[in-house]
Amino acid sequence: MGKIIDWLSDLFDRFSRFTIVLLFAIAFVSVLYQVFSRYVLQGTYVSDAFPSIDFSVFTFPWMEEFIRYLFVWIVFLGIGVVYKRKGHAQVELLTAFLAKRWRRRVGIIVEMINAGFFLLLLVKGYSMLKLTNGQLSPSLQINMVWMYLSILVCSIICLAHSVASLMKEVRAQSNPDVEQSEPQSTELAEIEEPIKTKLSI
């Protein structure tokens, strides 16, 4: 069971990172086109050079709303990516003075609270979907369910990460010889190792 949860957590993480990069690329291109169409195609120089062409048809009024919705999805998917790596803000003033056994116990309690919160967010997110079903966005005229679906997806991803982390903490608690898992990702460790080597030199 633990391997399945870990596999789902890693799968959700890869999906989130790939989707964030894709959405960022789409948003970047959209912003560039919006600036180009507004300040170049509708500029006085282009209008004077091509007076017979109406360049206003190349300006899409819905693009600003489209970019805003892309960033909504980027933010909610990014929450799961940051949570898996324990990159969110944490108060470690009290746990730093605890023994390793008690730090693990506190970590289990914290993960149980987080899992409960994400489960509650999952239920409330589903209720929000039913409430907003049928509402249309002002410019794109798309169902607002697609926007509030980001809350539901975020809660599912974070719940999987939280359960996976909780099971790791429980296994570490039952086996005191196992070192507590570091919150840093392997990518960050690979980056920090050459820096530490240079500083020691």
ChimeraX attribute file (.defattr): number of C-alpha atoms within 10 A of each C-alpha:
attribute: neighborCount
match mode: 1-to-1
recipient: residues
	/A:1	8
	/A:2	13
	/A:3	10
	/A:4	10
	/A:5	17
	/A:6	18
	/A:7	14
	/A:8	16
	/A:9	24
	/A:10	17
	/A:11	12
	/A:12	22
	/A:13	24
	/A:14	13
	/A:15	14
	/A:16	23
	/A:17	16
	/A:18	12
	/A:19	16
	/A:20	21
	/A:21	12
	/A:22	13
	/A:23	17
	/A:24	17
	/A:25	12
	/A:26	14
	/A:27	21
	/A:28	13
	/A:29	12
	/A:30	16
	/A:31	15
	/A:32	12
	/A:33	17
	/A:34	18
	/A:35	12
	/A:36	14
	/A:37	18
	/A:38	16
	/A:39	12
	/A:40	15
	/A:41	18
	/A:42	17
	/A:43	13
	/A:44	12
	/A:45	11
	/A:46	14
	/A:47	15
	/A:48	10
	/A:49	9
	/A:50	11
	/A:51	11
	/A:52	8
	/A:53	11
	/A:54	11
	/A:55	17
	/A:56	11
	/A:57	10
	/A:58	13
	/A:59	16
	/A:60	13
	/A:61	11
	/A:62	13
	/A:63	17
	/A:64	16
	/A:65	13
	/A:66	16
	/A:67	18
	/A:68	12
	/A:69	16
	/A:70	17
	/A:71	15
	/A:72	16
	/A:73	23
	/A:74	21
	/A:75	15
	/A:76	21
	/A:77	25
	/A:78	17
	/A:79	17
	/A:80	26
	/A:81	24
	/A:82	13
	/A:83	17
	/A:84	23
	/A:85	16
	/A:86	15
	/A:87	13
	/A:88	10
	/A:89	7
	/A:90	7
	/A:91	7
	/A:92	8
	/A:93	8
	/A:94	8
	/A:95	14
	/A:96	10
	/A:97	10
	/A:98	12
	/A:99	10
	/A:100	15
	/A:101	13
	/A:102	13
	/A:103	18
	/A:104	19
	/A:105	16
	/A:106	15
	/A:107	18
	/A:108	19
	/A:109	14
	/A:110	14
	/A:111	21
	/A:112	16
	/A:113	13
	/A:114	17
	/A:115	21
	/A:116	15
	/A:117	15
	/A:118	22
	/A:119	17
	/A:120	13
	/A:121	18
	/A:122	20
	/A:123	13
	/A:124	15
	/A:125	21
	/A:126	17
	/A:127	12
	/A:128	16
	/A:129	18
	/A:130	12
	/A:131	12
	/A:132	15
	/A:133	13
	/A:134	12
	/A:135	12
	/A:136	13
	/A:137	15
	/A:138	10
	/A:139	13
	/A:140	13
	/A:141	10
	/A:142	13
	/A:143	14
	/A:144	17
	/A:145	19
	/A:146	14
	/A:147	17
	/A:148	19
	/A:149	17
	/A:150	19
	/A:151	21
	/A:152	22
	/A:153	20
	/A:154	23
	/A:155	26
	/A:156	19
	/A:157	26
	/A:158	28
	/A:159	23
	/A:160	23
	/A:161	25
	/A:162	25
	/A:163	20
	/A:164	23
	/A:165	25
	/A:166	20
	/A:167	18
	/A:168	17
	/A:169	23
	/A:170	14
	/A:171	14
	/A:172	18
	/A:173	21
	/A:174	10
	/A:175	10
	/A:176	12
	/A:177	8
	/A:178	11
	/A:179	10
	/A:180	16
	/A:181	10
	/A:182	10
	/A:183	12
	/A:184	12
	/A:185	12
	/A:186	11
	/A:187	8
	/A:188	10
	/A:189	11
	/A:190	10
	/A:191	10
	/A:192	11
	/A:193	10
	/A:194	11
	/A:195	10
	/A:196	10
	/A:197	9
	/A:198	8
	/A:199	7
	/A:200	7
	/A:201	5
